[in-house]
C-alpha cells in the first residue's frame, strides 16, 4: 500500500511538471509589428553574424528576443557579464585582494613599530647625552664656591669681614692646598696684637670668648648701662671672669655659676626688648650685639674644648705669625674664625687683607707652575 501511494505521488508530480512545461515549449504567436519571438537568433530567423542579421549595416538594429518570452532585450555589448563563472571569479579576486590588504597592513604596522623603536632609541641616546653634558650638583656647587671665593677675596663687604665669613672662606680654600709645594718666599706677617683680636672657635656653634680675652671690666654698651644697674653689671663681670679663669687653669667649668650667668643675661634680654621702642635704633643694635657676644661666651664655656683651644691659640700667637703658619695651625687644631667683638674690626680688616693677598699670590704661582712648556724639536 505504501508503494502504491509513492507511485501515485510521483505520477501526480510528473503530470504537474508536464503541464507546466507545455506552455513553455509551445511556439509563441507572432505579434504584428514585433519581431518573431520564435526565431532562433532574432527577428526573421537571421543570425546576428549572418548577412542581413544584426551585423548587417543595411539592416536596422533589432534587438534579440528570448524564446517563449513576450518581451525582448537588446544584446548587452559586453558579453563578459553573461559568463556564469564571473561571480565566482570576483569573489576569489576580492578574497585575494582582502588577504593582500591584510598583509600590507601588517607590513605597514611592523614598519611603524620599527620607527617607534628607532625613536625610543634616539630618545634614550638624547637623555644619555643630556645627562653626560649636564653639570652635576657637585659641579654646580664647586662652580659657585669658586665664584663666591673670588668675590670674597676681592670685594668682601665690611659686614662679611667682621662676621668672619670672608676669612673662613679664604681659610677653607688655603687649608685644602699644599702650602709647602707652593710656598711663597715672603708671606704676609700678622702681629701678635692683630692675632689676639682674631676670635677663633671650634665648629659652627657660635662660641666666642672675645669679650673676656682680657682680665678686668667689660666694656658695656650705653643702652645696657641704662637698663642694668652697676651692681648687676658687676655680678655679671665677676661670674664671667671666674668661669674664664677656671677654664684657663683647670679646663673645667662650674655649672652652677654658668647657670647664674645665663639667668642674668636672659633678664637683660627681656628688659632690652621691653624698652626697644623707646631707645635709638643704633643703641639697640649695639646692645643686641653685646648680648649675642655674651651668648657666645656661654656657648664657649659649655663647650670646654672650644675654650681650651682658644686659650691655647692665645699662647701660640706670641711674637706674631705668618699667614701660612696660621693656616696650618688652625687646620691642625680644627679651628675657624668667629665674629669680631667691639674694637676688633681693625684687626679683622688687616687679617682679611693679608689672607686675600696670600691666596691670590698662591694661586698665581701654582697656576703658572702647572703650565706645560712647549716641547722643543730634537736637535
PyMOL commands that set and color helices and strands:
alter all, ss='L'
color gray80, all
select helices_A, chain A and resi 2-25+43-45+79-82+86-133+137-155+158-162+165-174+192-196+210-212+222-227+230-250+255-274+276-278+281-302+304-316+323-333+345-370
alter helices_A, ss='H'
color red, helices_A
select strands_A, chain A and resi 189-190+200-202+321-322+335-337
alter strands_A, ss='S'
color yellow, strands_A
deselect
rebuild
show_as cartoon
